[in-house]
Amino acid sequence: MTSQRSHGLSPASIETIAGLSAGLISTVIVHPLDIIKTRLQVDTSAHPLLNSSRAVLRDILRNEGPSRLAAMYRGLSPNLVGNSAGWALYFLWYREAQDAIRSLRGYSAGQQLTAVDYLTASSASGLLAAILTNPIWVVKTRMLSTSASQAGAYPGLMYGLRAIYRTEGIRGFFHGLTPTLVGVSHGSLYFVAYEKLKLWRKKSKRDQPLSNLDTIMASSLSKVFAGTVTYPHQLVRARLQTYDPSATTHVRGPGVIALIKQIWRNEGFVGYYKGLFPNLLRVVPSTCVTFLVYENTRWALPRMFGGVEEEPAIATGVARKGERPL
């Protein structure tokens, strides 16, 4: 790895801005699917899941307003803040964790990190980002699961944060944190699948550099795999974070274990996978957009403002030095 320093943006700044940009743009594009997924996740009925995504969409477009566009983008503010901040913090700490590992292990300049090193850095940065952004996700879940006209519904992010603090205290900001932390395993599964697919593709190309399409395909397939296996934690988290907007006082719901048992008893195995289809429709384009924005922003910033040109926090092996990713 070669480093070329100049008076400009630091690597940490570049990773933060690239991550924030990626989170912001991908969130705007797939937000309507996030609403459908959340509505299905908090639905406790035991009806069949066939066509339920379409039914939720029809219901939102017919009955919620003031306009169809406003209805499909309700809760966008916490989603934008949460995803942008989450990705920015993740990429920042991911790089910082890699640098710390290099220092602790005494790696020489240019020496590659091991798979365990990358996994450790990913888990540490994921845990920190999850804890700090959890209050935003609580508000987001509550806004996406209710219509704007519903009594007691949060009109915006700041209102929601104040309402939670007033009725539930600090503890209310961390509803669903346990399944969220368990969900860090999603990154582990994604990492393993992604690296295996890249290795397989590189061998099939006889060690030629991977193209952007190769990396996007590997990323998307890995996301579908990891997202399907770990999806139940998302549903449990959403159930823990939701609320009764018409209630004047907060009533504490069941804990994680009690809720898991309750879902099994009342809804069966399929209950853990409500909203999976719109979630998969959401994560594939979201992953592609996030990757493309991250790579291209990261490529452009040092050339616009000066800075350090070196390996990205997420090593994709796509573009050769000096090349634009897309």
C-alpha positions as CSV (number, residue, x, y, z in Angstrom):
1,M,0.0,0.0,0.0
2,T,1.4,3.4,-1.0
3,S,0.4,6.6,0.7
4,Q,0.7,10.0,-0.9
5,R,0.0,12.8,1.5
6,S,-1.0,16.3,0.6
7,H,-2.7,19.2,2.3
8,G,-6.3,18.1,1.9
9,L,-8.9,15.6,3.3
10,S,-7.6,12.9,5.6
11,P,-8.5,9.2,4.9
12,A,-11.0,9.3,7.8
13,S,-12.7,12.3,6.4
14,I,-13.0,10.8,3.0
15,E,-14.4,7.5,4.4
16,T,-16.9,9.5,6.5
17,I,-18.2,11.7,3.7
18,A,-18.3,8.8,1.3
19,G,-20.3,6.7,3.8
20,L,-22.7,9.5,4.6
21,S,-23.3,10.2,0.9
22,A,-23.9,6.5,0.2
23,G,-26.3,6.2,3.1
24,L,-28.3,9.3,2.1
25,I,-28.8,8.5,-1.6
26,S,-29.6,4.8,-1.1
27,T,-32.1,5.6,1.6
28,V,-34.1,8.1,-0.6
29,I,-34.3,5.5,-3.4
30,V,-35.6,2.5,-1.4
31,H,-37.6,4.3,1.4
32,P,-41.1,3.2,0.1
33,L,-40.1,-0.4,0.3
34,D,-38.9,0.2,3.9
35,I,-42.4,1.4,4.8
36,I,-44.0,-1.8,3.4
37,K,-41.5,-4.0,5.1
38,T,-42.0,-2.3,8.5
39,R,-45.8,-2.5,8.2
40,L,-45.6,-6.2,7.6
41,Q,-43.1,-6.7,10.4
42,V,-45.4,-5.2,13.1
43,D,-48.5,-7.0,11.8
44,T,-49.3,-9.6,14.4
45,S,-52.1,-11.4,12.5
46,A,-51.6,-15.0,11.3
47,H,-53.0,-14.5,7.8
48,P,-51.1,-15.9,4.8
49,L,-48.3,-13.7,3.4
50,L,-49.2,-14.1,-0.3
51,N,-49.9,-10.7,-1.9
52,S,-49.6,-9.0,1.5
53,S,-47.0,-6.6,0.2
54,R,-49.3,-5.5,-2.5
55,A,-52.2,-5.2,-0.1
56,V,-50.1,-2.9,2.2
57,L,-49.1,-0.7,-0.7
58,R,-52.8,-0.4,-1.9
59,D,-53.9,0.5,1.6
60,I,-51.2,3.2,2.0
61,L,-52.0,4.8,-1.4
62,R,-55.8,4.8,-0.8
63,N,-56.1,5.8,2.8
64,E,-53.0,7.8,3.8
65,G,-52.2,11.3,2.7
66,P,-52.1,14.2,2.2
67,S,-50.6,12.9,-1.1
68,R,-49.5,9.5,-2.3
69,L,-45.9,10.7,-2.4
70,A,-46.0,12.0,1.1
71,A,-47.6,8.7,2.3
72,M,-44.8,6.6,0.7
73,Y,-42.1,8.9,2.2
74,R,-43.4,9.2,5.7
75,G,-40.6,8.8,8.2
76,L,-38.0,9.7,5.7
77,S,-36.2,12.2,8.1
78,P,-35.2,9.6,10.8
79,N,-34.4,7.1,8.0
80,L,-32.1,9.6,6.3
81,V,-30.4,10.7,9.6
82,G,-30.1,7.1,10.8
83,N,-28.7,5.7,7.6
84,S,-26.4,8.6,6.8
85,A,-25.0,8.8,10.3
86,G,-24.8,5.0,10.6
87,W,-22.9,4.6,7.4
88,A,-20.6,7.5,8.1
89,L,-19.8,6.3,11.6
90,Y,-19.4,2.7,10.3
91,F,-16.9,3.6,7.6
92,L,-15.0,6.0,9.9
93,W,-14.6,3.5,12.7
94,Y,-14.0,0.6,10.3
95,R,-10.9,2.4,9.0
96,E,-9.9,3.5,12.5
97,A,-10.3,-0.2,13.7
98,Q,-8.2,-1.4,10.8
99,D,-5.4,1.1,11.7
100,A,-5.6,0.1,15.3
101,I,-5.3,-3.6,14.4
102,R,-2.3,-2.9,12.1
103,S,-0.6,-1.0,15.0
104,L,-1.3,-3.7,17.6
105,R,-0.2,-6.6,15.4
106,G,2.9,-4.7,14.2
107,Y,2.1,-5.1,10.5
108,S,4.5,-3.7,8.0
109,A,3.6,-1.1,5.4
110,G,1.6,-2.8,2.7
111,Q,0.9,-6.0,4.6
112,Q,-2.7,-7.2,4.1
113,L,-5.0,-7.7,7.0
114,T,-6.3,-11.2,7.6
115,A,-10.0,-12.3,7.3
116,V,-10.2,-12.3,11.1
117,D,-8.8,-8.8,11.2
118,Y,-11.4,-7.5,8.8
119,L,-14.2,-9.4,10.7
120,T,-13.0,-7.9,14.0
121,A,-12.9,-4.4,12.6
122,S,-16.4,-4.8,11.0
123,S,-17.9,-6.2,14.2
124,A,-16.5,-3.4,16.4
125,S,-17.5,-0.6,14.1
126,G,-21.0,-2.2,13.6
127,L,-21.6,-2.5,17.4
128,L,-20.6,1.1,18.0
129,A,-22.7,2.5,15.2
130,A,-25.7,0.4,16.2
131,I,-25.7,1.6,19.8
132,L,-25.4,5.3,18.9
133,T,-28.1,5.3,16.2
134,N,-30.6,3.1,18.0
135,P,-32.7,6.1,19.3
136,I,-33.2,7.2,15.7
137,W,-34.3,3.7,14.6
138,V,-36.9,3.6,17.4
139,V,-38.5,6.8,16.0
140,K,-38.2,5.5,12.4
141,T,-40.0,2.3,13.2
142,R,-42.8,4.1,15.0
143,M,-43.2,6.6,12.1
144,L,-43.1,4.0,9.4
145,S,-45.6,1.7,11.2
146,T,-48.3,4.4,11.6
147,S,-50.1,6.8,9.2
148,A,-49.6,10.6,9.6
149,S,-53.3,11.0,10.4
150,Q,-53.4,8.5,13.2
151,A,-53.9,9.9,16.7
152,G,-50.7,10.2,18.6
153,A,-48.5,9.5,15.5
154,Y,-45.1,11.3,15.4
155,P,-45.0,14.1,12.8
156,G,-41.2,14.1,12.7
157,L,-37.9,13.0,14.2
158,M,-37.4,15.6,16.9
159,Y,-41.0,15.4,18.0
160,G,-40.6,11.6,18.3
161,L,-37.4,11.9,20.3
162,R,-39.0,14.3,22.7
163,A,-42.1,12.2,23.1
164,I,-40.1,9.1,23.9
165,Y,-38.0,10.9,26.5
166,R,-41.1,12.4,28.1
167,T,-43.1,9.1,28.3
168,E,-40.4,6.4,28.5
169,G,-37.2,8.1,29.6
170,I,-33.7,7.3,28.4
171,R,-34.6,3.6,28.4
172,G,-37.1,4.2,25.6
173,F,-34.4,5.1,23.2
174,F,-32.9,1.7,23.4
175,H,-35.9,-0.5,22.7
176,G,-34.8,-3.4,20.4
177,L,-31.1,-2.9,21.1
178,T,-30.5,-6.5,22.0
179,P,-31.7,-7.9,18.6
180,T,-29.9,-5.1,16.9
181,L,-26.6,-6.1,18.5
182,V,-27.4,-9.7,17.6
183,G,-27.9,-8.5,14.1
184,V,-24.2,-7.6,13.8
185,S,-23.9,-11.3,12.9
186,H,-25.5,-10.2,9.6
187,G,-22.2,-8.5,8.8
188,S,-20.2,-11.6,9.6
189,L,-22.3,-13.8,7.3
190,Y,-22.2,-11.1,4.6
191,F,-18.5,-10.8,4.9
192,V,-17.8,-14.5,4.6
193,A,-20.2,-15.0,1.6
194,Y,-18.8,-11.9,-0.1
195,E,-15.2,-12.9,0.2
196,K,-16.0,-16.5,-1.0
197,L,-17.9,-15.2,-4.0
198,K,-15.1,-12.8,-4.9
199,L,-12.5,-15.5,-4.6
200,W,-14.6,-17.9,-6.8
201,R,-15.1,-15.2,-9.4
202,K,-11.4,-14.2,-9.5
203,K,-10.4,-17.9,-10.0
204,S,-12.9,-18.2,-12.9
205,K,-11.4,-15.1,-14.5
206,R,-7.9,-16.5,-14.0
207,D,-6.9,-13.9,-11.4
208,Q,-7.9,-10.9,-13.6
209,P,-9.1,-7.8,-11.7
210,L,-12.8,-7.9,-10.8
211,S,-15.1,-5.6,-12.6
212,N,-17.7,-3.3,-11.0
213,L,-20.4,-5.7,-12.2
214,D,-18.6,-8.7,-10.5
215,T,-18.4,-6.8,-7.2
216,I,-22.0,-5.7,-7.4
217,M,-23.2,-9.2,-8.1
218,A,-21.1,-10.6,-5.2
219,S,-22.3,-7.9,-2.9
220,S,-26.0,-8.4,-3.9
221,L,-26.0,-12.2,-3.6
222,S,-24.2,-12.0,-0.2
223,K,-26.7,-9.5,1.0
224,V,-29.7,-11.7,0.0
225,F,-28.1,-14.7,1.8
226,A,-27.2,-12.8,5.0
227,G,-30.4,-10.9,5.0
228,T,-32.6,-14.0,4.7
229,V,-30.7,-16.0,7.4
230,T,-30.7,-13.2,9.9
231,Y,-34.1,-11.6,9.0
232,P,-36.0,-12.7,12.2
233,H,-33.9,-10.3,14.3
234,Q,-35.1,-7.4,12.3
235,L,-38.7,-8.4,12.9
236,V,-38.2,-8.9,16.6
237,R,-36.5,-5.5,16.8
238,A,-39.4,-3.8,15.0
239,R,-42.0,-5.3,17.3
240,L,-40.0,-4.2,20.4
241,Q,-39.6,-0.7,19.0
242,T,-43.3,-0.1,18.0
243,Y,-45.9,1.5,20.2
244,D,-49.6,2.3,20.6
245,P,-49.9,5.9,19.3
246,S,-53.3,6.3,21.0
247,A,-52.1,5.4,24.5
248,T,-51.7,8.2,26.9
249,T,-49.0,6.3,29.0
250,H,-46.4,3.9,27.9
251,V,-47.1,0.2,28.6
252,R,-44.0,-1.9,28.6
253,G,-44.3,-4.9,26.2
254,P,-42.8,-8.3,26.4
255,G,-39.0,-8.9,26.4
256,V,-37.0,-10.5,23.6
257,I,-37.5,-14.1,24.6
258,A,-41.1,-13.7,25.5
259,L,-41.8,-12.0,22.1
260,I,-40.0,-14.8,20.2
261,K,-42.2,-17.3,21.9
262,Q,-45.3,-15.2,21.3
263,I,-44.6,-15.0,17.6
264,W,-44.1,-18.8,17.4
265,R,-47.3,-19.5,19.3
266,N,-49.6,-17.0,17.4
267,E,-48.1,-16.8,13.9
268,G,-45.9,-19.9,13.5
269,F,-42.6,-20.1,11.6
270,V,-43.7,-17.7,8.8
271,G,-44.3,-15.1,11.4
272,Y,-40.6,-14.5,11.7
273,Y,-40.4,-13.7,8.0
274,K,-43.1,-11.2,7.5
275,G,-41.9,-8.5,5.2
276,L,-39.0,-10.5,3.9
277,F,-39.9,-10.1,0.2
278,P,-40.0,-6.2,0.3
279,N,-36.9,-6.3,2.4
280,L,-35.0,-8.3,-0.2
281,L,-36.3,-6.0,-2.9
282,R,-35.0,-3.1,-0.8
283,V,-31.6,-4.4,0.2
284,V,-30.3,-5.4,-3.3
285,P,-30.7,-2.0,-5.0
286,S,-29.7,-0.4,-1.7
287,T,-26.5,-2.4,-1.5
288,C,-25.7,-1.6,-5.2
289,V,-26.4,2.1,-4.8
290,T,-24.5,2.3,-1.5
291,F,-21.4,0.6,-3.0
292,L,-21.4,2.7,-6.2
293,V,-21.9,6.0,-4.3
294,Y,-19.2,5.0,-1.7
295,E,-16.7,4.0,-4.4
296,N,-17.2,7.0,-6.7
297,T,-17.4,9.6,-3.8
298,R,-14.2,8.1,-2.4
299,W,-12.5,8.3,-5.8
300,A,-13.6,11.9,-6.4
301,L,-12.9,13.6,-3.1
302,P,-9.1,13.5,-3.1
303,R,-9.1,14.8,-6.7
304,M,-11.5,17.6,-5.8
305,F,-10.0,18.7,-2.4
306,G,-6.7,16.9,-2.2
307,G,-5.9,14.3,0.4
308,V,-4.5,10.8,0.8
309,E,-4.8,8.3,-2.0
310,E,-4.6,4.9,-0.5
311,E,-6.7,1.7,-0.1
312,P,-10.3,2.1,0.8
313,A,-11.7,0.9,4.1
314,I,-13.6,-1.7,2.1
315,A,-11.2,-3.2,-0.3
316,T,-13.1,-4.2,-3.4
317,G,-10.2,-4.7,-5.8
318,V,-12.3,-3.1,-8.5
319,A,-10.4,-0.1,-10.0
320,R,-6.7,0.0,-10.5
321,K,-4.9,3.0,-9.1
322,G,-5.9,6.2,-10.9
323,E,-9.0,4.7,-12.5
324,R,-12.5,5.9,-11.7
325,P,-14.7,3.1,-10.4
326,L,-17.5,3.8,-12.9
